[in-house]
């Protein structure tokens, strides 16, 4: 063709097409230099591609007005073959800018990078997981795949445990600082709140609208106060609610009976003077068994500690009380003092080497016990006793460590004492 038209039709081979111009397909072999190919790629990459407007989210009337105002500045008469590409690009930009201005887009959320948890356990688990992944990638065997999954599962477990420990530590800090340091308490509470907090201009509580900032705070206070108060509701199941209330009454009455019984025994039996009373003793296990876990060996250690705590572990002092014959209460190991719980745990010279390694760990956890032997003995036997309130930390992690060290210490002392007694019997 030796001329260019703006409007034209393409006719394929159809029965109703009577034109003499038949479309033909052919292959043409050409040679093209690398320089021309590079220039073509650069031209193609620099070309902007505009997507179709999202008409369902666009205000069409505003879109028309925006396009009309911008096209008025475009000179339609002064168009030549030299600047036609520039004019078309101007029109494209005008249409696209009008679409952007009149379309409601999504609000971009501020992505704040979370501080990653990291400790030696996570580091080791990550290293093992990466090593297992590389081995599986090279071997492609079923065994390597199982190892890879187990290593990854262990890594996720360690990460969850670390996050839970950090969260519990924060809650413990909030609880402990509420009574002692109000400034620290509010600082921790603010850190716990989300940074991207939602703000509102109005809330409605009990059919009352709260508009300004001060009233909104009062409204939130009333809302949470109402949440904390139990209320009767006609939608409640009356029979089930009655059953729940009866169960609560039975549990409270049972707990009160056993608490009174234990309190009376503590007053009348001197062997229980180191035992502390737990709140709701039927449903709240004593720390001796609370932190043992499912390990049978740790349960055995806890049983020995419970016997020493309750005075049923056989010491020379106990033998004299429950024997009709005269029994010497002097310690059979060191032959210096009467063998009672204080002597057995803290002062017997024969057991000094077994004792010191555990005492060092305990005093590192609770430095206030270094110069207080009575409180130290109480902490080793039962850290939940009321005499230790304020001296021993109340967070779960520290309590678990204290229980572990004291349990190991009493078990080692028990084994050493038994070994010395066997040697004395043989000699």
C-alpha positions as a Markdown table, in Angstrom:
| # | Residue | x | y | z |
|---|---|---|---|---|
| 1 | Unk | 0.0 | 0.0 | 0.0 |
| 2 | Unk | 1.3 | 3.4 | -0.9 |
| 3 | Unk | -1.0 | 5.4 | 1.5 |
| 4 | Unk | -2.1 | 5.3 | 5.2 |
| 5 | Unk | -5.7 | 5.4 | 6.3 |
| 6 | Unk | -7.0 | 5.8 | 9.8 |
| 7 | Unk | -10.0 | 3.6 | 9.4 |
| 8 | Unk | -9.7 | 0.3 | 7.6 |
| 9 | Unk | -11.2 | -3.2 | 7.7 |
| 10 | Unk | -9.3 | -6.5 | 7.6 |
| 11 | Unk | -11.2 | -9.2 | 5.7 |
| 12 | Unk | -10.3 | -12.8 | 6.1 |
| 13 | Unk | -11.1 | -15.6 | 3.7 |
| 14 | Unk | -14.9 | -15.9 | 4.1 |
| 15 | Unk | -17.6 | -17.1 | 1.7 |
| 16 | Unk | -19.2 | -13.6 | 1.6 |
| 17 | Unk | -15.9 | -11.8 | 0.9 |
| 18 | Unk | -15.8 | -11.0 | -2.8 |
| 19 | Unk | -12.7 | -8.8 | -2.7 |
| 20 | Unk | -9.9 | -9.7 | -5.1 |
| 21 | Unk | -7.3 | -9.1 | -2.4 |
| 22 | Unk | -6.6 | -12.5 | -0.9 |
| 23 | Unk | -4.6 | -12.7 | 2.4 |
| 24 | Unk | -1.5 | -14.8 | 1.9 |
| 25 | Unk | 0.9 | -16.2 | 4.5 |
| 26 | Unk | 4.6 | -16.4 | 3.9 |
| 27 | Unk | 8.0 | -16.7 | 5.6 |
| 28 | Unk | 10.6 | -14.1 | 5.0 |
| 29 | Unk | 14.3 | -14.7 | 6.0 |
| 30 | Unk | 16.0 | -11.6 | 7.2 |
| 31 | Unk | 19.3 | -10.7 | 8.8 |
| 32 | Unk | 19.5 | -8.2 | 11.7 |
| 33 | Unk | 22.5 | -6.8 | 13.4 |
| 34 | Unk | 23.0 | -6.9 | 17.2 |
| 35 | Unk | 23.0 | -3.1 | 17.4 |
| 36 | Unk | 19.6 | -2.9 | 15.9 |
| 37 | Unk | 18.3 | -5.6 | 18.2 |
| 38 | Unk | 19.6 | -3.8 | 21.3 |
| 39 | Unk | 18.0 | -0.5 | 20.2 |
| 40 | Unk | 14.7 | -2.3 | 19.6 |
| 41 | Unk | 14.8 | -3.9 | 23.1 |
| 42 | Unk | 15.6 | -0.5 | 24.7 |
| 43 | Unk | 12.7 | 1.1 | 22.8 |
| 44 | Unk | 10.3 | -1.7 | 23.9 |
| 45 | Unk | 11.4 | -1.6 | 27.5 |
| 46 | Unk | 10.9 | 2.2 | 27.7 |
| 47 | Unk | 7.3 | 1.9 | 26.4 |
| 48 | Unk | 4.7 | 2.5 | 29.1 |
| 49 | Unk | 1.8 | 0.0 | 29.2 |
| 50 | Unk | -1.4 | 1.4 | 30.7 |
| 51 | Unk | -3.9 | -1.0 | 32.3 |
| 52 | Unk | -7.6 | -0.7 | 31.8 |
| 53 | Unk | -9.4 | 1.6 | 34.3 |
| 54 | Unk | -11.3 | 0.1 | 37.2 |
| 55 | Unk | -14.6 | 1.6 | 36.3 |
| 56 | Unk | -16.4 | 0.0 | 39.3 |
| 57 | Unk | -14.2 | 2.0 | 41.7 |
| 58 | Unk | -14.1 | 5.2 | 39.6 |
| 59 | Unk | -16.3 | 8.2 | 39.8 |
| 60 | Unk | -17.2 | 8.5 | 36.1 |
| 61 | Unk | -18.6 | 12.0 | 36.3 |
| 62 | Unk | -15.4 | 13.3 | 37.9 |
| 63 | Unk | -13.3 | 11.3 | 35.5 |
| 64 | Unk | -15.1 | 13.0 | 32.5 |
| 65 | Unk | -14.6 | 16.4 | 34.0 |
| 66 | Unk | -10.9 | 15.8 | 34.7 |
| 67 | Unk | -10.3 | 14.6 | 31.2 |
| 68 | Unk | -12.2 | 17.5 | 29.6 |
| 69 | Unk | -10.2 | 20.1 | 31.6 |
| 70 | Unk | -6.9 | 18.6 | 30.8 |
| 71 | Unk | -7.6 | 18.1 | 27.1 |
| 72 | Unk | -8.5 | 21.8 | 26.7 |
| 73 | Unk | -4.9 | 22.7 | 27.1 |
| 74 | Unk | -3.9 | 20.3 | 24.2 |
| 75 | Unk | -3.6 | 22.0 | 20.8 |
| 76 | Unk | -5.5 | 19.8 | 18.5 |
| 77 | Unk | -4.8 | 21.8 | 15.3 |
| 78 | Unk | -1.0 | 21.9 | 15.6 |
| 79 | Unk | -0.4 | 18.2 | 15.1 |
| 80 | Unk | 2.3 | 17.0 | 12.7 |
| 81 | Unk | 3.9 | 13.6 | 11.9 |
| 82 | Unk | 6.9 | 14.7 | 13.9 |
| 83 | Unk | 5.3 | 15.2 | 17.3 |
| 84 | Unk | 2.3 | 12.7 | 17.0 |
| 85 | Unk | 4.0 | 10.2 | 19.4 |
| 86 | Unk | 4.4 | 13.0 | 21.9 |
| 87 | Unk | 0.8 | 14.1 | 21.6 |
| 88 | Unk | -0.4 | 10.5 | 22.0 |
| 89 | Unk | 1.8 | 10.1 | 25.1 |
| 90 | Unk | 0.2 | 13.3 | 26.5 |
| 91 | Unk | -3.3 | 11.9 | 26.0 |
| 92 | Unk | -2.3 | 8.6 | 27.7 |
| 93 | Unk | -0.9 | 10.4 | 30.7 |
| 94 | Unk | -4.0 | 12.6 | 30.9 |
| 95 | Unk | -6.3 | 9.6 | 30.9 |
| 96 | Unk | -4.2 | 7.8 | 33.5 |
| 97 | Unk | -3.9 | 10.8 | 35.8 |
| 98 | Unk | -7.6 | 11.3 | 35.6 |
| 99 | Unk | -8.2 | 7.7 | 36.6 |
| 100 | Unk | -5.8 | 7.9 | 39.5 |
| 101 | Unk | -7.4 | 11.1 | 40.9 |
| 102 | Unk | -11.0 | 9.8 | 40.6 |
| 103 | Unk | -10.5 | 6.1 | 41.7 |
| 104 | Unk | -10.6 | 5.1 | 45.4 |
| 105 | Unk | -7.5 | 3.0 | 46.0 |
| 106 | Unk | -6.7 | 0.8 | 48.9 |
| 107 | Unk | -5.1 | 2.4 | 51.9 |
| 108 | Unk | -1.6 | 1.3 | 52.2 |
| 109 | Unk | -0.8 | -0.3 | 55.5 |
| 110 | Unk | 2.3 | 0.7 | 57.3 |
| 111 | Unk | 4.5 | -2.3 | 57.4 |
| 112 | Unk | 6.5 | -2.3 | 60.6 |
| 113 | Unk | 9.3 | -4.8 | 60.7 |
| 114 | Unk | 8.9 | -7.0 | 63.8 |
| 115 | Unk | 11.8 | -7.6 | 66.0 |
| 116 | Unk | 12.9 | -11.2 | 65.5 |
| 117 | Unk | 13.4 | -13.4 | 68.4 |
| 118 | Unk | 16.9 | -14.8 | 68.7 |
| 119 | Unk | 18.7 | -16.8 | 71.4 |
| 120 | Unk | 21.3 | -19.6 | 71.4 |
| 121 | Unk | 18.5 | -22.3 | 71.2 |
| 122 | Unk | 17.0 | -20.7 | 68.1 |
| 123 | Unk | 20.5 | -20.3 | 66.6 |
| 124 | Unk | 21.3 | -24.0 | 67.1 |
| 125 | Unk | 17.9 | -25.1 | 65.8 |
| 126 | Unk | 18.2 | -22.9 | 62.7 |
| 127 | Unk | 21.6 | -24.3 | 62.0 |
| 128 | Unk | 20.4 | -27.9 | 62.2 |
| 129 | Unk | 17.3 | -27.1 | 60.1 |
| 130 | Unk | 19.5 | -25.6 | 57.3 |
| 131 | Unk | 21.9 | -28.5 | 57.4 |
| 132 | Unk | 19.1 | -31.0 | 57.2 |
| 133 | Unk | 17.6 | -29.1 | 54.2 |
| 134 | Unk | 20.9 | -29.1 | 52.4 |
| 135 | Unk | 21.3 | -32.9 | 53.0 |
| 136 | Unk | 17.8 | -33.5 | 51.7 |
| 137 | Unk | 18.4 | -31.3 | 48.6 |
| 138 | Unk | 21.5 | -33.3 | 47.7 |
| 139 | Unk | 20.3 | -36.8 | 48.6 |
| 140 | Unk | 16.6 | -36.6 | 47.8 |
| 141 | Unk | 15.9 | -39.6 | 50.0 |
| 142 | Unk | 13.0 | -40.4 | 52.3 |
| 143 | Unk | 15.2 | -40.5 | 55.4 |
| 144 | Unk | 16.7 | -37.1 | 54.6 |
| 145 | Unk | 13.2 | -35.7 | 54.0 |
| 146 | Unk | 12.0 | -37.0 | 57.4 |
| 147 | Unk | 15.1 | -35.5 | 59.1 |
| 148 | Unk | 14.4 | -32.1 | 57.3 |
| 149 | Unk | 10.8 | -32.1 | 58.6 |
| 150 | Unk | 11.8 | -33.0 | 62.1 |
| 151 | Unk | 14.5 | -30.3 | 62.2 |
| 152 | Unk | 12.1 | -27.7 | 60.9 |
| 153 | Unk | 9.4 | -28.8 | 63.4 |
| 154 | Unk | 11.9 | -28.5 | 66.2 |
| 155 | Unk | 12.9 | -25.0 | 65.1 |
| 156 | Unk | 9.2 | -23.8 | 65.1 |
| 157 | Unk | 8.8 | -25.4 | 68.5 |
| 158 | Unk | 11.8 | -23.5 | 69.9 |
| 159 | Unk | 10.5 | -20.2 | 68.4 |
| 160 | Unk | 7.1 | -20.7 | 69.9 |
| 161 | Unk | 8.5 | -21.5 | 73.3 |
| 162 | Unk | 10.8 | -18.4 | 73.2 |
| 163 | Unk | 7.9 | -16.2 | 72.2 |
| 164 | Unk | 5.7 | -17.6 | 75.0 |
| 165 | Unk | 8.5 | -17.2 | 77.6 |
| 166 | Unk | 9.0 | -13.6 | 76.5 |
| 167 | Unk | 5.2 | -12.9 | 76.6 |
| 168 | Unk | 4.9 | -14.5 | 80.1 |
| 169 | Unk | 7.9 | -12.5 | 81.3 |
| 170 | Unk | 6.2 | -9.3 | 80.1 |
| 171 | Unk | 3.0 | -10.2 | 82.0 |
| 172 | Unk | 5.0 | -11.0 | 85.1 |
| 173 | Unk | 6.8 | -7.7 | 84.9 |
| 174 | Unk | 3.5 | -5.9 | 84.5 |
| 175 | Unk | 2.0 | -7.7 | 87.5 |
| 176 | Unk | 5.0 | -7.1 | 89.7 |
| 177 | Unk | 5.5 | -3.5 | 88.7 |
| 178 | Unk | 1.8 | -2.6 | 89.3 |
| 179 | Unk | 2.3 | -2.8 | 93.1 |
| 180 | Unk | 5.8 | -1.4 | 93.3 |
| 181 | Unk | 6.6 | 0.9 | 90.3 |
| 182 | Unk | 3.6 | 2.6 | 88.7 |
| 183 | Unk | 5.8 | 4.3 | 86.1 |
| 184 | Unk | 7.2 | 1.0 | 84.9 |
| 185 | Unk | 3.8 | -0.5 | 84.9 |
| 186 | Unk | 2.3 | 2.0 | 82.5 |
| 187 | Unk | 5.4 | 1.9 | 80.3 |
| 188 | Unk | 5.0 | -1.9 | 79.9 |
| 189 | Unk | 1.3 | -1.6 | 79.3 |
| 190 | Unk | 1.9 | 0.9 | 76.5 |
| 191 | Unk | 4.5 | -1.4 | 74.9 |
| 192 | Unk | 2.0 | -4.2 | 75.0 |
| 193 | Unk | -0.5 | -2.2 | 73.0 |
| 194 | Unk | -0.4 | -2.2 | 69.2 |
| 195 | Unk | 1.4 | 0.7 | 67.7 |
| 196 | Unk | -1.0 | 1.0 | 64.8 |
| 197 | Unk | -4.0 | 1.5 | 67.1 |
| 198 | Unk | -7.4 | 2.3 | 65.7 |
| 199 | Unk | -8.8 | 5.7 | 66.4 |
| 200 | Unk | -12.5 | 6.7 | 66.3 |
| 201 | Unk | -14.4 | 9.9 | 66.5 |
| 202 | Unk | -17.5 | 8.5 | 68.2 |
| 203 | Unk | -18.5 | 5.4 | 70.2 |
| 204 | Unk | -22.0 | 4.3 | 71.4 |
| 205 | Unk | -22.4 | 2.7 | 74.8 |
| 206 | Unk | -25.9 | 1.8 | 76.2 |
| 207 | Unk | -27.5 | 3.9 | 73.5 |
| 208 | Unk | -25.4 | 7.0 | 74.5 |
| 209 | Unk | -23.0 | 8.6 | 72.0 |
| 210 | Unk | -19.6 | 9.8 | 73.2 |
| 211 | Unk | -18.0 | 12.3 | 70.7 |
| 212 | Unk | -15.0 | 14.2 | 71.9 |
| 213 | Unk | -11.8 | 12.6 | 73.2 |
| 214 | Unk | -12.5 | 12.9 | 76.9 |
| 215 | Unk | -16.0 | 11.6 | 76.5 |
| 216 | Unk | -14.8 | 8.7 | 74.4 |
| 217 | Unk | -12.4 | 7.7 | 77.2 |
| 218 | Unk | -15.3 | 7.8 | 79.7 |
| 219 | Unk | -17.3 | 5.7 | 77.3 |
| 220 | Unk | -14.6 | 3.0 | 77.0 |
| 221 | Unk | -14.3 | 3.0 | 80.8 |
| 222 | Unk | -18.1 | 2.4 | 81.1 |
| 223 | Unk | -18.0 | -0.3 | 78.4 |
| 224 | Unk | -15.3 | -2.4 | 80.0 |
| 225 | Unk | -16.8 | -1.9 | 83.4 |
| 226 | Unk | -20.1 | -3.3 | 82.0 |
| 227 | Unk | -18.1 | -6.3 | 80.5 |
| 228 | Unk | -16.6 | -7.1 | 83.9 |
| 229 | Unk | -20.0 | -7.3 | 85.7 |
| 230 | Unk | -22.0 | -10.5 | 85.3 |
| 231 | Unk | -25.5 | -9.8 | 84.1 |
| 232 | Unk | -28.6 | -11.9 | 83.7 |
| 233 | Unk | -29.8 | -12.5 | 80.2 |
| 234 | Unk | -33.1 | -14.1 | 79.1 |
| 235 | Unk | -31.2 | -16.0 | 76.4 |
| 236 | Unk | -29.2 | -17.9 | 79.1 |
| 237 | Unk | -30.0 | -21.6 | 79.7 |
| 238 | Unk | -31.5 | -21.4 | 83.2 |
| 239 | Unk | -30.9 | -25.1 | 84.0 |
| 240 | Unk | -27.3 | -25.1 | 82.8 |
| 241 | Unk | -26.6 | -21.8 | 84.7 |
| 242 | Unk | -28.0 | -23.4 | 87.8 |
| 243 | Unk | -25.8 | -26.4 | 87.4 |
| 244 | Unk | -22.7 | -24.3 | 86.9 |
| 245 | Unk | -23.5 | -22.2 | 90.0 |
| 246 | Unk | -23.9 | -25.4 | 92.0 |
| 247 | Unk | -20.6 | -26.8 | 90.7 |
| 248 | Unk | -18.9 | -23.5 | 91.8 |
| 249 | Unk | -20.5 | -23.7 | 95.2 |
| 250 | Unk | -19.3 | -27.3 | 95.7 |
| 251 | Unk | -15.8 | -26.5 | 94.6 |
| 252 | Unk | -15.6 | -23.5 | 96.9 |
| 253 | Unk | -17.0 | -25.4 | 99.9 |
| 254 | Unk | -14.6 | -28.4 | 99.3 |
| 255 | Unk | -11.6 | -26.0 | 99.0 |
| 256 | Unk | -12.6 | -24.3 | 102.2 |
| 257 | Unk | -13.0 | -27.6 | 104.1 |
| 258 | Unk | -9.6 | -28.8 | 103.0 |
| 259 | Unk | -7.9 | -25.4 | 103.5 |
| 260 | Unk | -9.2 | -25.4 | 107.1 |
| 261 | Unk | -8.1 | -29.0 | 107.7 |
| 262 | Unk | -4.6 | -28.3 | 106.4 |
| 263 | Unk | -4.4 | -25.1 | 108.4 |
| 264 | Unk | -5.3 | -27.0 | 111.6 |
| 265 | Unk | -2.8 | -29.7 | 110.9 |
| 266 | Unk | -0.1 | -27.1 | 110.4 |
| 267 | Unk | -0.8 | -25.6 | 113.8 |
| 268 | Unk | -0.7 | -29.0 | 115.6 |
| 269 | Unk | 2.1 | -30.8 | 113.8 |
| 270 | Unk | 5.6 | -29.4 | 114.1 |
| 271 | Unk | 6.8 | -31.6 | 111.2 |
| 272 | Unk | 4.7 | -29.5 | 108.8 |
| 273 | Unk | 6.1 | -26.1 | 109.9 |
| 274 | Unk | 8.0 | -25.6 | 106.6 |
| 275 | Unk | 4.9 | -26.4 | 104.4 |
| 276 | Unk | 3.1 | -23.5 | 102.8 |
| 277 | Unk | -0.7 | -23.6 | 102.0 |
| 278 | Unk | -1.6 | -23.2 | 98.4 |
| 279 | Unk | -4.7 | -21.2 | 97.2 |
| 280 | Unk | -7.4 | -23.8 | 96.3 |
| 281 | Unk | -5.2 | -26.8 | 97.2 |
| 282 | Unk | -7.4 | -29.3 | 95.5 |
| 283 | Unk | -7.0 | -27.6 | 92.0 |
| 284 | Unk | -3.6 | -26.0 | 92.4 |
| 285 | Unk | -0.7 | -28.4 | 92.6 |
| 286 | Unk | 2.2 | -27.7 | 95.0 |
| 287 | Unk | 5.4 | -26.3 | 93.4 |
| 288 | Unk | 7.2 | -29.6 | 94.3 |
| 289 | Unk | 5.1 | -31.4 | 91.7 |
| 290 | Unk | 4.0 | -28.5 | 89.5 |
| 291 | Unk | 7.5 | -28.1 | 87.8 |
| 292 | Unk | 8.5 | -31.8 | 87.6 |
| 293 | Unk | 7.1 | -32.5 | 84.1 |
| 294 | Unk | 6.5 | -36.0 | 82.9 |
| 295 | Unk | 10.0 | -37.3 | 83.5 |
| 296 | Unk | 9.7 | -40.3 | 86.0 |
| 297 | Unk | 13.2 | -39.6 | 87.4 |
| 298 | Unk | 12.2 | -36.0 | 88.3 |
| 299 | Unk | 9.0 | -37.3 | 89.9 |
| 300 | Unk | 11.2 | -39.6 | 92.1 |
| 301 | Unk | 13.3 | -36.6 | 93.2 |
| 302 | Unk | 10.1 | -34.7 | 94.0 |
| 303 | Unk | 8.9 | -37.6 | 96.2 |
| 304 | Unk | 12.1 | -37.5 | 98.2 |
| 305 | Unk | 11.8 | -33.7 | 98.6 |
| 306 | Unk | 8.1 | -34.1 | 99.7 |
| 307 | Unk | 9.2 | -36.6 | 102.4 |
| 308 | Unk | 11.9 | -34.2 | 103.7 |
| 309 | Unk | 9.4 | -31.3 | 103.7 |
| 310 | Unk | 6.7 | -33.2 | 105.6 |
| 311 | Unk | 9.1 | -34.7 | 108.1 |
| 312 | Unk | 8.6 | -38.3 | 107.0 |
| 313 | Unk | 12.2 | -38.8 | 105.8 |
| 314 | Unk | 14.0 | -40.9 | 108.3 |
| 315 | Unk | 16.6 | -38.7 | 110.2 |
| 316 | Unk | 18.0 | -39.3 | 113.6 |
| 317 | Unk | 15.6 | -36.8 | 115.1 |
| 318 | Unk | 12.6 | -38.7 | 113.6 |
| 319 | Unk | 14.0 | -42.1 | 114.9 |
| 320 | Unk | 14.0 | -40.8 | 118.4 |
| 321 | Unk | 10.4 | -39.6 | 118.2 |
| 322 | Unk | 8.9 | -42.8 | 116.8 |
| 323 | Unk | 11.1 | -45.4 | 118.6 |
| 324 | Unk | 10.4 | -46.7 | 122.1 |
| 325 | Unk | 14.1 | -47.2 | 122.7 |
| 326 | Unk | 16.6 | -44.5 | 123.4 |
| 327 | Unk | 18.1 | -43.3 | 120.1 |
| 328 | Unk | 21.0 | -40.9 | 119.9 |
| 329 | Unk | 20.0 | -38.0 | 117.7 |
| 330 | Unk | 23.6 | -37.1 | 116.9 |
| 331 | Unk | 24.4 | -37.2 | 113.2 |
| 332 | Unk | 26.0 | -40.5 | 112.2 |
| 333 | Unk | 28.0 | -38.9 | 109.4 |
| 334 | Unk | 29.8 | -36.0 | 111.2 |
| 335 | Unk | 29.1 | -36.8 | 114.9 |
| 336 | Unk | 28.8 | -33.1 | 115.8 |
| 337 | Unk | 25.2 | -32.0 | 116.0 |
| 338 | Unk | 21.7 | -33.5 | 116.3 |
| 339 | Unk | 20.6 | -34.6 | 112.8 |
| 340 | Unk | 17.5 | -32.6 | 112.0 |
| 341 | Unk | 16.4 | -31.0 | 108.7 |
| 342 | Unk | 18.5 | -27.9 | 109.2 |
| 343 | Unk | 21.6 | -29.9 | 109.9 |
| 344 | Unk | 21.1 | -32.4 | 107.1 |
| 345 | Unk | 20.5 | -29.7 | 104.5 |
| 346 | Unk | 22.8 | -26.8 | 105.5 |
| 347 | Unk | 25.5 | -27.7 | 108.1 |
| 348 | Unk | 26.6 | -31.3 | 107.9 |
| 349 | Unk | 30.3 | -31.3 | 107.0 |
| 350 | Unk | 30.3 | -34.7 | 105.4 |
| 351 | Unk | 27.8 | -33.4 | 102.8 |
| 352 | Unk | 29.5 | -30.1 | 102.1 |
| 353 | Unk | 30.9 | -31.0 | 98.7 |
| 354 | Unk | 27.4 | -32.1 | 97.5 |
| 355 | Unk | 25.8 | -29.0 | 99.0 |
| 356 | Unk | 27.9 | -26.1 | 97.7 |
| 357 | Unk | 27.4 | -26.5 | 94.0 |
| 358 | Unk | 23.6 | -26.3 | 94.4 |
| 359 | Unk | 23.7 | -23.5 | 97.0 |
| 360 | Unk | 25.7 | -21.4 | 94.6 |
| 361 | Unk | 23.0 | -21.7 | 91.9 |
| 362 | Unk | 20.3 | -20.9 | 94.4 |
| 363 | Unk | 21.9 | -17.8 | 95.8 |
| 364 | Unk | 22.6 | -16.6 | 92.3 |
| 365 | Unk | 18.9 | -16.7 | 91.6 |
| 366 | Unk | 17.9 | -15.2 | 95.0 |
| 367 | Unk | 20.8 | -13.1 | 96.3 |
| 368 | Unk | 18.8 | -11.9 | 99.3 |
| 369 | Unk | 19.1 | -15.4 | 100.8 |
| 370 | Unk | 22.9 | -15.4 | 101.2 |
| 371 | Unk | 23.0 | -14.1 | 104.7 |
| 372 | Unk | 19.6 | -15.5 | 105.9 |
| 373 | Unk | 20.0 | -19.3 | 106.7 |
| 374 | Unk | 16.5 | -19.7 | 108.0 |
| 375 | Unk | 14.9 | -18.2 | 104.8 |
| 376 | Unk | 17.4 | -20.2 | 102.7 |
| 377 | Unk | 16.3 | -23.5 | 104.4 |
| 378 | Unk | 12.6 | -22.5 | 103.9 |
| 379 | Unk | 13.3 | -21.7 | 100.2 |
| 380 | Unk | 14.9 | -25.1 | 99.6 |
| 381 | Unk | 12.0 | -26.9 | 101.2 |
| 382 | Unk | 9.1 | -24.8 | 100.1 |
| 383 | Unk | 9.5 | -21.6 | 98.2 |
| 384 | Unk | 5.7 | -20.9 | 98.2 |
| 385 | Unk | 5.7 | -20.3 | 102.0 |
| 386 | Unk | 4.3 | -17.0 | 103.2 |
| 387 | Unk | 7.5 | -16.2 | 105.1 |
| 388 | Unk | 9.3 | -15.8 | 101.7 |
| 389 | Unk | 6.8 | -13.2 | 100.3 |
| 390 | Unk | 8.8 | -10.4 | 98.8 |
| 391 | Unk | 12.2 | -12.2 | 99.0 |
| 392 | Unk | 11.7 | -14.9 | 96.3 |
| 393 | Unk | 10.6 | -13.8 | 92.8 |
| 394 | Unk | 7.1 | -14.9 | 91.9 |
| 395 | Unk | 7.5 | -15.4 | 88.1 |
| 396 | Unk | 7.1 | -18.9 | 86.7 |
| 397 | Unk | 10.6 | -19.2 | 85.2 |
| 398 | Unk | 12.5 | -18.3 | 88.4 |
| 399 | Unk | 10.3 | -20.5 | 90.5 |
| 400 | Unk | 10.9 | -23.4 | 88.1 |
| 401 | Unk | 14.7 | -22.9 | 88.3 |
| 402 | Unk | 14.6 | -22.7 | 92.1 |
| 403 | Unk | 12.5 | -25.9 | 92.3 |
| 404 | Unk | 14.9 | -27.7 | 89.9 |
| 405 | Unk | 18.0 | -26.8 | 91.9 |
| 406 | Unk | 16.5 | -27.5 | 95.3 |
| 407 | Unk | 15.1 | -30.9 | 94.1 |
| 408 | Unk | 18.5 | -31.9 | 92.7 |
| 409 | Unk | 20.2 | -30.7 | 95.9 |
| 410 | Unk | 18.0 | -32.8 | 98.2 |
| 411 | Unk | 18.3 | -35.8 | 96.0 |
| 412 | Unk | 22.1 | -35.6 | 96.0 |
| 413 | Unk | 22.2 | -35.2 | 99.8 |
| 414 | Unk | 19.9 | -38.1 | 100.2 |
| 415 | Unk | 22.1 | -40.4 | 98.0 |
| 416 | Unk | 25.3 | -39.3 | 99.7 |
| 417 | Unk | 23.8 | -39.9 | 103.2 |
| 418 | Unk | 22.6 | -43.3 | 102.2 |
| 419 | Unk | 26.0 | -44.2 | 100.8 |
| 420 | Unk | 27.8 | -43.1 | 104.0 |
| 421 | Unk | 25.4 | -45.1 | 106.1 |
| 422 | Unk | 26.0 | -48.3 | 104.0 |
| 423 | Unk | 29.8 | -47.8 | 104.4 |
| 424 | Unk | 29.4 | -47.4 | 108.2 |
| 425 | Unk | 27.3 | -50.5 | 108.4 |
| 426 | Unk | 29.8 | -52.6 | 106.5 |
| 427 | Unk | 32.7 | -51.4 | 108.6 |
